[in-house]
Amino acid sequence: MKEMAPSQFPFIRSWGHSFEEDSGGTTVYRPREYPFPAARGRAGIEFQADGTFTDLRIGPADAHVRLAGRWEYQGSGIIRISFPTAVQPARVIEIVACDDQVLKIRQHPA
């Protein structure tokens, strides 16, 4: 996949799950450097310009477990995420809103 500029896709960065703000089927993420309230671990996601994707899950002792994948922009705010080397099903997300302070997504059937 050709590298994409973050200005072309503002979601290209590392995001922490701001679960306190989730509502109505929308999952909310904030930039990793956001001053999150204290929590016992915080999941996250990361989009790289080269098409790599990392799902940061909360593992034992609240440490992150990294699950490597790939993302592909499908158009109209739809992104397909696949995990070729993991026993993890592909997923499809819709970007509901994205700027430099927030990423809001909705899950869709893969």
C-alpha positions as CSV (number, residue, x, y, z in Angstrom):
1,M,0.0,0.0,0.0
2,K,1.2,3.5,-0.8
3,E,2.0,5.7,2.2
4,M,-0.7,8.1,3.0
5,A,-0.1,11.6,4.5
6,P,-1.7,12.2,7.9
7,S,-3.4,15.3,6.4
8,Q,-5.1,13.1,3.9
9,F,-6.3,10.7,6.7
10,P,-6.3,12.5,10.0
11,F,-6.9,9.3,11.9
12,I,-3.2,8.2,11.2
13,R,-1.8,8.3,14.7
14,S,-2.0,6.5,18.1
15,W,-5.3,6.7,19.9
16,G,-6.4,5.8,23.5
17,H,-9.9,4.5,24.1
18,S,-11.9,7.1,25.9
19,F,-14.5,4.6,27.1
20,E,-16.0,7.2,29.5
21,E,-17.3,9.0,26.3
22,D,-18.7,6.0,24.4
23,S,-22.4,6.3,23.7
24,G,-25.1,5.1,21.4
25,G,-22.9,2.5,19.6
26,T,-20.1,5.0,19.0
27,T,-16.6,4.3,20.4
28,V,-14.5,7.3,21.2
29,Y,-10.8,7.6,21.0
30,R,-8.5,10.5,22.0
31,P,-4.8,11.1,21.1
32,R,-2.4,9.0,23.3
33,E,-1.1,12.2,24.9
34,Y,-4.6,13.3,26.0
35,P,-4.9,13.7,29.8
36,F,-7.2,10.7,30.4
37,P,-8.7,10.1,33.8
38,A,-7.0,7.4,35.8
39,A,-8.1,3.9,34.7
40,R,-6.9,0.3,35.2
41,G,-5.4,0.1,31.8
42,R,-6.6,1.7,28.7
43,A,-7.0,0.0,25.3
44,G,-6.1,1.8,22.1
45,I,-5.6,1.6,18.4
46,E,-2.9,2.9,16.1
47,F,-3.0,3.6,12.3
48,Q,0.3,4.0,10.5
49,A,0.7,5.7,7.1
50,D,2.0,2.5,5.5
51,G,-1.3,0.7,6.1
52,T,-0.3,-1.1,9.3
53,F,-2.7,-1.2,12.2
54,T,-2.1,-2.1,15.9
55,D,-4.9,-3.1,18.3
56,L,-3.6,-2.3,21.8
57,R,-5.5,-4.5,24.2
58,I,-5.3,-4.6,27.9
59,G,-3.5,-7.8,29.0
60,P,-2.3,-9.2,32.3
61,A,-1.3,-6.7,34.9
62,D,-2.9,-3.9,32.8
63,A,-0.1,-4.1,30.3
64,H,-0.8,-3.7,26.6
65,V,-0.9,-6.6,24.3
66,R,-0.2,-5.6,20.7
67,L,-2.2,-7.2,17.9
68,A,-0.7,-6.4,14.4
69,G,-3.0,-5.9,11.5
70,R,-3.5,-3.9,8.3
71,W,-6.0,-1.1,7.5
72,E,-7.5,-0.3,4.1
73,Y,-9.6,2.8,3.3
74,Q,-12.8,1.7,1.5
75,G,-14.2,5.2,0.9
76,S,-17.0,7.2,2.5
77,G,-15.3,6.9,6.0
78,I,-15.3,3.1,5.9
79,I,-12.1,1.3,6.9
80,R,-11.5,-2.5,6.7
81,I,-9.1,-3.9,9.3
82,S,-7.6,-7.3,8.9
83,F,-5.2,-9.4,11.0
84,P,-3.4,-11.7,8.6
85,T,-1.1,-13.3,11.2
86,A,-3.6,-13.6,14.1
87,V,-6.6,-15.7,14.8
88,Q,-8.7,-12.5,14.9
89,P,-11.5,-11.8,12.4
90,A,-11.4,-8.8,10.1
91,R,-13.6,-5.9,11.1
92,V,-15.1,-2.9,9.4
93,I,-15.4,0.5,11.1
94,E,-17.0,3.7,10.0
95,I,-15.4,7.0,11.0
96,V,-18.2,9.1,12.4
97,A,-15.9,12.1,13.4
98,C,-12.2,12.7,13.3
99,D,-10.0,15.7,14.0
100,D,-6.8,16.3,16.0
101,Q,-8.6,15.9,19.3
102,V,-11.1,13.0,18.8
103,L,-11.8,9.9,16.7
104,K,-15.3,8.5,16.9
105,I,-16.0,5.2,15.2
106,R,-18.9,2.8,14.7
107,Q,-18.4,-1.0,14.2
108,H,-20.0,-2.6,11.1
109,P,-20.4,-6.3,10.2
110,A,-17.2,-7.5,8.3
